[in-house]
Amino acid sequence: MSELRTAQRLQLYYWMSLTRAFDDRMVAMWKQGRGVGGTFSQRGHEAVSVGAATALADDDVVAPLHRDLGSYLVRGLSPERVFSNLLGKADGVTRGRDANLHGMGDLSLGIIGFVSHIGLSMPVALGAAMAFQQRNERRAALTFIGDGGSSTGVWHETLNMAAVVAAPLVVIVENNQYAYSTPLNEQMAITDIADRAAGYGMPGIVVDGNDVEAVHHVTSAALDRARGGGGPTLIEAKTMRMLGHAIHDGAEYVPAELLERWKKRDPLAVYRARLTADGVGDDELRWHDDRAKSVVDAAVKHAEAAPLPDPSKLLDGVYAQ
């Protein structure tokens, strides 16, 4: 495992700071009634989405979920396009068809659009991985799923097939302790979801989902293995969803002491403290924070001023009804 250079570590910090700044603004606006439809907070997931996405090679593809904003941003989806999408504007990723994080994809950036039905991004990512394999391309596909999604049938079918054909696929389970309002111990009798990997004949790895460097290193190794013909890997990133399932959910069902315990392990604060201990100046870290907030300010300003979609173009780019 090669050590990250200071410049690389600062990039990880910036992407997490940008994800957090975006999320904070989004949540605040929706609580003020300035949003369109529902939305999903990323708080607590920044280290997973950023750590994993920064491990991808340019030719790899990723199929993120609704709490993987960091992956979209790292792959080059601009904050302007994402915020415009959230506000249902014409220059959003879905051009006003979905005022949400659902469906956001851009194959020119190697991003497969999120399939809203949980679990169904997995076979799509597997299909991409198998295509790379059949064309003898040294490429890999990465996708995410939650702890709840790991109890669906399509999860099992995808992992089994991926293992049988040794597909270059990496699956990250974002174990954030709750499938909407169902705690982990009420949906499965095991502690580590990664244990399920053995049943398919693939490696299963548990990683601290609040440690961005740990996520980055584990994902890098799994992707290298996949590109080299070693087959799929299942990674379980343990973290905590710090807000409700969506903006309408107050998450009163989550014990306050559990949230307080995880709050002390906030991924951004933990990484900032580590960088400071390693000699990175507070002024430099603050510069990255200020830069992230400025980028978000510009994105919001752009999105609020952007035009609404032309109703006459509703069916443009729609290939099935």
WODAKA-V83049 format. One record per residue. RES is the residue in one letter. PSI is psi in radians with two decimals (NA if undefined). D_FIRST is the distance of its C-alpha to the first C-alpha in Angstrom with 2 decimals. Layout:
RES_PSI_D_FIRST / RES_PSI_D_FIRST
This chain:
M_1.96_0.00 / S_2.50_3.81 / E_2.51_6.51 / L_2.46_9.23 / R_2.82_12.53 / T_-0.71_15.60 / A_-0.68_17.19 / Q_-0.69_14.49 / R_-0.68_14.69 / L_-0.56_18.44 / Q_-0.73_18.43 / L_-0.76_16.85 / Y_-0.77_19.56 / Y_-0.79_22.24 / W_-0.66_21.67 / M_-0.71_21.87 / S_-0.69_24.89 / L_-0.74_26.50 / T_-0.76_26.10 / R_-0.77_27.63 / A_-0.71_30.40 / F_-0.83_31.25 / D_-0.76_31.41 / D_-0.77_33.52 / R_-0.74_35.96 / M_-0.85_36.19 / V_-0.76_36.97 / A_-0.77_39.48 / M_-0.71_41.25 / W_-0.60_41.57 / K_-0.44_43.01 / Q_-0.04_45.46 / G_0.33_46.54 / R_0.11_45.23 / G_3.07_42.97 / V_2.10_43.85 / G_-2.78_43.28 / G_3.01_40.48 / T_2.85_36.92 / F_2.23_33.73 / S_2.54_31.81 / Q_-0.10_28.04 / R_2.18_27.99 / G_-0.33_25.26 / H_0.02_23.24 / E_-0.72_21.92 / A_-0.56_18.33 / V_-0.95_18.18 / S_-0.67_19.82 / V_-0.81_18.17 / G_-0.70_14.56 / A_-0.82_15.09 / A_-0.59_17.24 / T_-0.13_15.06 / A_-0.23_12.54 / L_2.54_15.57 / A_2.84_16.61 / D_-0.62_20.17 / D_-0.09_21.73 / D_2.91_20.28 / V_2.73_22.58 / V_2.44_22.44 / A_1.56_25.22 / P_2.94_25.06 / L_-2.90_27.47 / H_-0.14_29.77 / R_0.47_27.29 / D_0.69_24.63 / L_-0.68_26.26 / G_-0.63_23.01 / S_-0.74_21.97 / Y_-0.79_25.38 / L_-0.79_25.17 / V_-0.66_21.74 / R_-0.08_23.00 / G_0.11_26.06 / L_2.02_28.75 / S_2.59_30.67 / P_-0.57_31.78 / E_-0.81_35.33 / R_-0.67_35.17 / V_-0.80_33.67 / F_-0.63_36.26 / S_-0.64_39.00 / N_-0.77_38.03 / L_-0.50_38.28 / L_0.13_41.72 / G_0.50_42.89 / K_2.85_43.41 / A_-0.50_44.00 / D_0.23_40.94 / G_2.99_38.56 / V_-0.69_36.11 / T_0.20_38.71 / R_0.69_41.58 / G_0.07_43.20 / R_-0.34_43.10 / D_1.81_40.72 / A_1.20_40.51 / N_-3.11_37.27 / L_-0.12_33.53 / H_2.52_34.57 / G_-0.04_34.65 / M_1.99_32.72 / G_2.71_31.19 / D_1.77_30.98 / L_-0.39_30.00 / S_-0.35_30.01 / L_0.07_26.93 / G_0.47_25.40 / I_2.08_26.53 / I_2.22_28.47 / G_2.46_31.12 / F_2.20_30.93 / V_2.04_33.37 / S_-0.60_35.12 / H_1.96_35.84 / I_2.26_32.82 / G_-0.43_30.94 / L_-0.15_32.38 / S_-0.41_29.47 / M_-0.90_27.62 / P_-0.49_29.92 / V_-0.78_30.01 / A_-0.67_26.24 / L_-0.71_26.52 / G_-0.74_29.31 / A_-0.76_27.24 / A_-0.72_24.46 / M_-0.58_27.23 / A_-0.76_28.77 / F_-0.74_25.63 / Q_-0.79_25.60 / Q_-0.47_29.31 / R_0.08_29.11 / N_0.68_26.31 / E_2.39_24.25 / R_1.29_20.49 / R_2.82_20.23 / A_2.79_19.28 / A_2.45_20.99 / L_2.38_19.75 / T_2.92_22.27 / F_2.74_22.89 / I_2.73_25.50 / G_3.04_26.78 / D_-0.63_27.55 / G_-0.73_31.14 / G_-0.39_30.38 / S_-0.02_28.59 / S_0.09_32.09 / T_2.75_33.59 / G_-0.66_34.61 / V_-0.49_32.84 / W_-0.88_29.45 / H_-0.75_30.23 / E_-0.73_31.72 / T_-0.82_28.82 / L_-0.69_26.15 / N_-0.82_28.49 / M_-0.70_29.16 / A_-0.71_25.55 / A_-0.72_24.76 / V_-0.71_27.96 / V_0.06_27.27 / A_0.83_23.47 / A_2.57_23.23 / P_1.25_20.15 / L_2.39_20.28 / V_2.20_18.00 / V_2.19_20.10 / I_2.10_19.27 / V_2.04_21.92 / E_1.57_22.64 / N_1.61_24.25 / N_0.41_26.32 / Q_-0.37_28.75 / Y_2.25_31.75 / A_1.66_32.92 / Y_-1.78_35.41 / S_0.13_37.38 / T_2.01_36.39 / P_2.74_34.07 / L_-0.74_31.46 / N_-0.18_33.52 / E_-0.03_36.46 / Q_-0.17_34.80 / M_2.73_32.82 / A_0.11_33.01 / I_2.74_29.31 / T_-0.72_26.98 / D_2.01_23.72 / I_-0.49_24.22 / A_-0.37_21.07 / D_-0.44_23.29 / R_-0.37_25.27 / A_-0.61_22.65 / A_-0.53_23.77 / G_-0.31_27.21 / Y_-0.18_26.13 / G_0.70_23.96 / M_2.79_20.53 / P_2.48_17.42 / G_2.17_17.95 / I_2.36_15.33 / V_2.32_16.44 / V_2.62_14.70 / D_1.90_16.39 / G_-0.04_17.91 / N_0.13_18.85 / D_1.75_15.40 / V_-0.64_14.50 / E_-0.67_10.97 / A_-0.76_10.33 / V_-0.78_12.20 / H_-0.83_10.48 / H_-0.78_6.92 / V_-0.74_8.97 / T_-0.69_11.27 / S_-0.79_9.16 / A_-0.72_8.09 / A_-0.69_11.80 / L_-0.70_13.19 / D_-0.76_11.66 / R_-0.76_13.12 / A_-0.83_16.28 / R_-0.51_16.84 / G_0.09_16.51 / G_0.20_19.27 / G_-0.12_17.54 / G_-2.99_19.49 / P_2.83_19.19 / T_2.46_17.07 / L_2.15_18.56 / I_2.24_16.70 / E_2.00_18.89 / A_1.95_18.36 / K_2.17_20.84 / T_-2.83_22.72 / M_2.31_26.38 / R_1.95_28.78 / M_-0.26_30.51 / L_-3.07_33.60 / G_3.08_35.70 / H_-0.78_35.06 / A_-3.14_36.78 / I_-0.43_38.85 / H_-0.16_41.91 / D_2.02_40.28 / G_-0.13_40.63 / A_0.65_38.49 / E_-0.31_41.14 / Y_-0.19_40.03 / V_2.20_36.77 / P_2.35_37.44 / A_-0.64_37.40 / E_-0.53_35.63 / L_-0.78_32.70 / L_-0.68_32.31 / E_-0.68_32.71 / R_-0.75_29.96 / W_-0.50_27.48 / K_-0.59_28.85 / K_-0.25_27.54 / R_0.45_23.99 / D_2.17_24.55 / P_-0.64_21.21 / L_-0.77_22.50 / A_-0.70_24.09 / V_-0.74_21.18 / Y_-0.64_18.84 / R_-0.75_21.70 / A_-0.66_22.18 / R_-0.76_18.58 / L_-0.70_18.82 / T_-0.76_22.26 / A_-0.46_21.20 / D_0.14_18.69 / G_0.05_21.65 / V_2.26_21.97 / G_2.58_25.70 / D_-0.59_27.49 / D_-0.69_29.46 / E_-0.74_26.46 / L_-0.69_25.25 / R_-0.60_28.88 / W_-0.73_29.12 / H_-0.67_26.42 / D_-0.79_28.28 / D_-0.68_31.56 / R_-0.77_30.25 / A_-0.76_29.14 / K_-0.63_32.57 / S_-0.71_34.36 / V_-0.73_32.64 / V_-0.72_33.70 / D_-0.82_37.19 / A_-0.66_37.59 / A_-0.74_36.40 / V_-0.78_38.94 / K_-0.76_41.67 / H_-0.84_41.05 / A_-0.70_41.02 / E_-0.50_44.16 / A_-0.24_46.01 / A_2.63_44.92 / P_2.67_47.63 / L_2.76_47.96 / P_2.67_47.80 / D_2.04_50.96 / P_-0.49_52.30 / S_-0.25_53.67 / K_0.26_50.15 / L_-0.69_49.11 / L_0.03_48.86 / D_2.25_47.18 / G_0.10_44.01 / V_2.12_44.91 / Y_-0.11_44.96 / A_2.51_46.02 / Q_NA_48.26
